[in-house]
């Protein structure tokens, strides 16, 4: 199973400390029926790659990076199975409302979510890492596998694109001085 009791202890600490955060990450990106499986898969990978899992403050961003890959895999599987069901049944498919539909209670939040969905998936991911996971730019860099400077530029560009999407003609403008996505983390 583990090569040493130290590896087992590191895994248990990571699992106990971060399982809830990883599960929330997956729930925000996948239907509940598959999000729990994706979160479990993250820890299967962590178990298999315990020697590559960093310690301390770097553990959670590393796990988010693994979760990001697992979410992609599960999304591909969902798309394939949905396409196959449609093909076999001959019936149209209607998307299931995501967790945002449950959380959003007012027009301003709904407007922001609609604007977020118009962005590229890469921009959406960066903004979600910043706002939902409350990661710093340095931690986002670890998740994305890029330099902190590149992550900072990506965050800045994604935030500008979101502001532009919210301010498109026909949309109500956010009050002056408000922020579309609150900055999280420490840098």
BAZAGU-96659 format. One record per atom (N, C-alpha, C): x, y, z. Coordinates in steps of 0.2 Angstrom, whole numbers, plus 2048, in hexadecimal, padded with zeros to 3 digits. Example, Ala and Ser with C-alpha at 12.3 -4.5 7.8 and 13.67 -1.06 7.14 Angstrom:
<sites>
8427E4827 83E7EA827 8427F0827 8407F5823 8447FB824 840800827 
</sites>
This chain:
<sites>
8047FA800 800800800 804806800 807808806 80C80E806 81380B807 81880F805 81E80D806 82180E80D 81E812810 820814817 81A81681B 81B816822 815819826 815821825 81B824823 81B82B822 81682D81C 817829817 81382A811 80B829813 80A824817 803823819 80082981D 80582B822 803831826 802837821 80683881C 80583E818 7FF83E814 7FD838812 7F783780E 7F1838813 7F1835818 7EB83681D 7EA83E81F 7F0841820 7EF848821 7EC84C81B 7EF84A815 7EC84E80F 7E584C80F 7E384680F 7DC84480F 7D7847814 7D984781A 7D684A820 7D585181F 7DB85481D 7DB85C81D 7D785F817 7D785B811 7D585E80B 7D085B807 7CD85580A 7C8852806 7C2856805 7C085A80A 7BA85E809 7BB864804 7C1867804 7C286C7FF 7C28697F8 7C58637F7 7C68607F0 7BE85E7EE 7BA85C7F3 7B485A7F1 7B08607EF 7B08657F3 7AD86C7F1 7AF86E7EA 7B686D7E9 7B886F7E2 7B586B7DD 7B48657DE 7B18607D9 7AA8627D8 7A68637DE 79F8647DD 79D86B7DA 7A28707DA 7A18767D6 7A28757CE 7A586F7CC 7A686E7C5 7A38687C2 7A08647C6 79D85E7C4 79685D7C7 7928597C4 78C8577C7 78D8537CE 7898537D3 78A8507D9 78C8487D8 7888467D3 78883E7D2 79083C7D0 7938417CD 79A83F7CB 7A08437CF 79E8487D3 7A384C7D6 7A68487DC 7A28447DF 7A58407E5 7AA83B7E2 7A88387DC 7AD8337D9 7B48377D7 7B383D7D4 7B98417D2 7BD8427D8 7BA8447DE 7BE8467E4 7C28407E6 7BE83A7E6 7C18347E8 7C78327E4 7C68337DD 7CC8327D8 7D28367DA 7D183D7DC 7D68417DE 7DB83E7E3 7D883B7E8 7DB8387EE 7DE8317EC 7DB82E7E7 7DF8287E4 7E582A7E1 7E582F7DD 7EB8327DA 7F08347DF 7EE8377E4 7F28397E9 7F68337ED 7F282E7EE 7F48287F1 7FA8257EC 7F88257E6 7FD8227E1 8038267E0 80382C7E1 8088317E0 80A8347E6 80A8317EC 80C8347F2 8138367F2 8178337EF 81E8367EF 81F83C7EB 81A83E7E7 81A8457E3 81684A7E6 8128487EB 80D84D7EF 8128517F3 8118587F2 81585D7F6 81285D7FD 81685F802 814860809 81286780A 80F868810 80D86F812 80887380E 80A87980D 80587E809 80487C802 8098787FF 8088767F8 8048707F7 80286C7FC 7FE8667FB 7F78687F8 7F386D7FB 7ED86E7F8 7ED8717F1 7F18757EF 7F18777E8 7F38717E3 7F886D7E6 7F98677E2 7F38627E1 7EF8627E6 7E985E7E6 7E48617E2 7E48687E2 7DF86B7DD 7E186A7D6 7E886A7D4 7EA8687CE 7E88617CC 7E985C7D0 7E68557CF 7DF8557CE 7DB8597D2 7D48597D1 7D285D7CB 7D58617C8 7D48657C2 7D485F7BC 7DA85B7BC 7DA8567B7 7D58517B8 7D384F7BE 7CE84A7BF 7C784D7BD 7C68537BE 7BF8567BC 7BF8567B4 7C48587B1 7C58577AA 7C38507A7 7C684B7AA 7C58447A8 7BD8437A9 7BA8457AF 7B38437B0 7AF8477AC 7B184D7AA 7AD8517A5 7AD84D79E 7B284B79C 7B3848796 7AE841796 7AF83E79B 7AB83879C 7A383A79C 7A183F79F 79A84179F 798843798 79C847795 79A84978E 799843789 79E83E78A 79E838786 797834788 79683378E 79082F790 78A83278E 78A83978F 78483D78D 78383C785 78883D781 78783D77A 785836778 78783177B 78582A77A 77E82977C 77C82B781 77582B783 77082E77E 77283477C 76E838777 76E834771 77483176F 77482E768 76F827769 77082476E 76C81E76F 76481F770 763825774 75C826775 75882A770 75C82E76C 759832767 75583876A 756839771 75383F774 758844775 75584B775 75A850777 75C85077E 76285377F 764854786 76485B788 76285B78F 761862792 766862798 76B867798 77086779D 76C8687A4 76F8647A9 76D8657B0 77086B7B3 76C86E7B7 76E8747BA 7738737BF 7798777BF 77E8767C3 77D8787CA 7828787CE 78187A7D5 7808827D6 7828857D0 78188D7D1 77A88E7D2 77588A7CE 76E88B7CF 76B88B7D6 76F8877DA 76D8867E1 76F88C7E5 77588E7E3 7788937E8 77689A7E6 77489C7E0 7738A27DE 76C8A47E0 76B8AA7E3 7658AC7E6 7638B37E4 7688B77E1 7668BD7DF 7698BF7D8 7668C47D4 7678C57CE 76F8C77CC 7728CB7D1 7798CC7D0 77D8C67CF 77C8C17D4 7808BB7D3 77F8B77CD 7788B77CB 7768B37C5 77A8B77BF 77A8BD7BF 77D8C17B9 7858BF7B9 7888BF7BF 78F8BE7BF 7908B67BC 78C8B27BE 78D8AB7BC 78C8AA7B5 7878AE7B2 7868AE7AB 78C8B17A7 78E8B67AA 7948B97A6 79A8B47A7 79B8B17AD 7A18AC7AD 7A08A67A8 79A8A47A7 79989F7A2 79B8A079B 79B8A779A 79D8A9793 7A48A9792 7A88A8797 7AF8A8796 7B28A2794 7B88A2792 7BB89B790 7BC897797 7BC891796 7BD88C79C 7C388E7A0 7C888F79C 7CF8917A0 7CE8977A4 7CA89C7A2 7C98A27A6 7C48A07AC 7BF89C7AA 7BB89A7B0 7BE8977B5 7C38927B3 7C788E7B8 7CB8937BD 7CE8977BA 7D289C7BE 7CE8A07C2 7C98A37C0 7C48A77C5 7C18A27CA 7C089C7C9 7BD8987CE 7C28967D3 7C98957D1 7CE8937D5 7CF8997DA 7CF89F7D7 7D08A57DB 7CA8A77E0 7C48A67DD 7BE8A87E2 7BB8A27E6 7BA89C7E3 7B78977E7 7BD8947EB 7C38927E9 7C888F7ED 7CC8947F1 7CB89A7EF 7CF89F7F3 7D689E7F3 7D989C7ED 7E089B7EC 7E48A27EA 7EA8A27EC 7EE8A87EB 7F18A67E3 7F48AC7E1 7F68AB7DA 7FC8A67DA 8008A57DF 8058A07DF 8028997DF 7FD8987E3 7F98927E3 7F68907DD 7F38957D9 7F08947D3 7F58927CE 7FB8957CE 8018937CA 80288B7CB 8028897D1 8048827D2 7FE87E7CF 7F88807D0 7F287C7CD 7F387B7C5 7F48817C2 7F48827BB 7FB87F7B8 80087E7BC 80787C7BA 80A8827B6 80A8887B8 80D88E7B5 8118927BA 8148977B8 81889B7BC 8138A07C0 8158A37C6 8108A77C9 80F8AD7C5 8148B07C1 8128B67BD 80D8B47B7 80D8AE7B4 8098AC7AF 8028AB7B3 8018A97B9 7FB8A87BC 7F88AF7BE 7FC8B37C0 7FA8BA7C1 7F78BD7BB 7FA8BD7B5 7F88C07AF 7F18BC7AD 7F18B67AE 7EB8B27AC 7E58B47B1 7E68B57B7 7E18B77BC 7DF8BE7BA 7E38C37B8 7E28CA7B6 7DD8CA7B0 7E08C67AB 7DC8C67A5 7D58C37A5 7D58BD7A9 7CE8BA7AA 7C98BF7AE 7CC8C27B3 7C88C77B7 7C58CD7B2 7CA8CF7AE 7C88D47A9 7C28D27A4 7C38CC7A2 7BE8C979D 7B78C87A1 7B88C67A7 7B18C57AB 7AE8CC7AB 7B28D17AD 7AF8D87AE 7AC8DA7A7 7B08D97A2 7AD8DB79B 7A78D779A 7A68D179B 7A08CD79A 79A8CF79E 79C8D17A4 7968D47A9 7948DB7A6 7988DF7A3 7978E67A1 7948E6799 7938E0796 7918E078F 78A8E478F 7898E7789 7828EB788 77C8E678A 7778E978D 7728E578F 7728E2796 7788E2799 7798E07A0 7798E67A4 7778E57AA 7778EA7B0 77E8EA7B2 7818F07B3 7888F07B5 7888F07BD 78D8ED7BF 78E8EC7C6 7908F37C9 78E8F47D0 78F8FA7D3 7968FC7D3 7989027D2 79F9047D2 7A29037D9 7A89007D8 7AC8FF7DE 7AB8F77E0 7A78F47DD 7A68ED7DF 7AB8E87DB 7AC8E27DD 7B08DE7DA 7AC8D87D7 7AD8D67D1 7AA8D07CE 7AC8CA7D2 7B28C97D3 7B48C37D7 7B98C57DC 7B88C47E2 7BC8C67E8 7C38C37E7 7C88C77E9 7CF8C47E9 7CF8BF7EF 7D28B97EE 7D38B57F3 7DB8B47F4 7DD8B07F9 7E48AE7FA 7E88B47FC 7EE8B37FC 7F38B97FE 7F78BC7F9 7F68BB7F3 7FA8BE7EE 7F88BC7E7 
</sites>
